[in-house]
Amino acid sequence: MKKNILFPAVVCMAVFLGSLQTVCAQQNSGTGGPAGAILNHYAARNFTAGAIPAADLELIIQAGIRAPSARNLQPWHFTVVQNQNLAKKMVSDNVDGNVLIVVSARGDGTTNGVQILDCALAVESIYLAAQALGYGSRIYTGPMSALNSSLKTELSLPSGHSAVALVRVGKVQGGVDAVSAASSRKKTEELVTYKK
Ligand SMILES: Cc1cc2nc3c(=O)[nH]c(=O)nc-3n(C[C@H](O)[C@H](O)[C@H](O)COP(=O)(O)O)c2cc1C
């Protein structure tokens, strides 16, 4: 009789401890819990076809608009490219349904440091918002020089603006582990100095 009571209790305890261990491991490796929410992002490589619903796209763009900027000047403009022909002129392997969000600001896109920092924050906000909604995203600056020399008119960039970067947002296959999909990073000891 005693054995019958003890056995389920031991099983329950083992299951509980197992789950706890999994949650802790996930938090430490950045795949679950608050640590997961902070560390689970990577630059998508394998986009799949499929449209992004307008409400999600709007939320992603709002994340860019909501970014902080020096003196709250909000120097940016967001050009949302859904036309595939135009998108492929900037990202040749663009997949149907991927949206390219071009972030531009007044000037040549390279010399105003604070403005570029502001745009970079909007870019990062868009990048992270897309992944928080379950999409893949990737930041590009490679196409900027060709874009600024030959696509400004076709993109209808605001007068005097140059593109600083674009964020590609699109569907990706589910089940990708963001931590192992990301490239390795330099060691924390190389990068961080604590002054206590
Ligand atoms: C400012 C910036 C510019 C980038 N430009 C390009 C680009 O032109 N083409 C590209 O394929 N990836 C580009 N990337 C993506 C990076 O290669 C990627 O974020 C980096 O390798 C880290 O990837 P991971 O987070 O998946 O590890 C860019 C990223 C940043 C932040």
The ligand as an SDF file (V2000), in Angstrom:
LIG
                    3D

 31 33  0  0  0  0  0  0  0  0999 V2000
   24.5810   47.3340  -40.2180 C   0  0  0  0  0  0  0  0  0  0  0  0
   24.3750   45.9470  -40.7940 C   0  0  0  0  0  0  0  0  0  0  0  0
   24.5190   45.7450  -42.1450 C   0  0  0  0  0  0  0  0  0  0  0  0
   24.3080   44.4720  -42.6970 C   0  0  0  0  0  0  0  0  0  0  0  0
   24.3750   44.3270  -44.0570 N   0  0  0  0  0  0  0  0  0  0  0  0
   24.1490   43.1050  -44.5920 C   0  0  0  0  0  0  0  0  0  0  0  0
   24.1570   42.9490  -46.0130 C   0  0  0  0  0  0  0  0  0  0  0  0
   24.3520   43.8940  -46.7600 O   0  0  0  0  0  0  0  0  0  0  0  0
   23.9300   41.6980  -46.5080 N   0  0  0  0  0  0  0  0  0  0  0  0
   23.6840   40.6290  -45.7020 C   0  0  0  0  0  0  0  0  0  0  0  0
   23.4770   39.5140  -46.2030 O   0  0  0  0  0  0  0  0  0  0  0  0
   23.6380   40.7590  -44.3330 N   0  0  0  0  0  0  0  0  0  0  0  0
   23.8690   41.9830  -43.7760 C   0  0  0  0  0  0  0  0  0  0  0  0
   23.8160   42.1370  -42.4210 N   0  0  0  0  0  0  0  0  0  0  0  0
   23.5180   40.9650  -41.5550 C   0  0  0  0  0  0  0  0  0  0  0  0
   24.7380   40.5420  -40.7450 C   0  0  0  0  0  0  0  0  0  0  0  0
   25.6390   39.8230  -41.5520 O   0  0  0  0  0  0  0  0  0  0  0  0
   24.2500   39.6980  -39.5510 C   0  0  0  0  0  0  0  0  0  0  0  0
   23.3930   40.5230  -38.7760 O   0  0  0  0  0  0  0  0  0  0  0  0
   25.4040   39.2190  -38.6880 C   0  0  0  0  0  0  0  0  0  0  0  0
   26.2040   38.3320  -39.4240 O   0  0  0  0  0  0  0  0  0  0  0  0
   24.8980   38.5050  -37.4490 C   0  0  0  0  0  0  0  0  0  0  0  0
   24.0430   37.4680  -37.8140 O   0  0  0  0  0  0  0  0  0  0  0  0
   23.3350   36.5610  -36.7140 P   0  0  0  0  0  0  0  0  0  0  0  0
   22.6050   37.4780  -35.7840 O   0  0  0  0  0  0  0  0  0  0  0  0
   22.4350   35.6380  -37.4840 O   0  0  0  0  0  0  0  0  0  0  0  0
   24.3830   35.8340  -35.9910 O   0  0  0  0  0  0  0  0  0  0  0  0
   23.9910   43.3820  -41.8570 C   0  0  0  0  0  0  0  0  0  0  0  0
   23.8530   43.6070  -40.4800 C   0  0  0  0  0  0  0  0  0  0  0  0
   24.0310   44.8650  -39.9510 C   0  0  0  0  0  0  0  0  0  0  0  0
   23.8270   45.0730  -38.4800 C   0  0  0  0  0  0  0  0  0  0  0  0
  1  2  1  0
  2  3  1  0
  2 30  2  0
  3  4  2  0
  4  5  1  0
  4 28  1  0
  5  6  2  0
  6  7  1  0
  6 13  1  0
  7  8  2  0
  7  9  1  0
  9 10  1  0
 10 11  2  0
 10 12  1  0
 12 13  2  0
 13 14  1  0
 14 15  1  0
 14 28  1  0
 15 16  1  0
 16 17  1  0
 16 18  1  0
 18 19  1  0
 18 20  1  0
 20 21  1  0
 20 22  1  0
 22 23  1  0
 23 24  1  0
 24 25  2  0
 24 26  1  0
 24 27  1  0
 28 29  2  0
 29 30  1  0
 30 31  1  0
M  END
$$$$
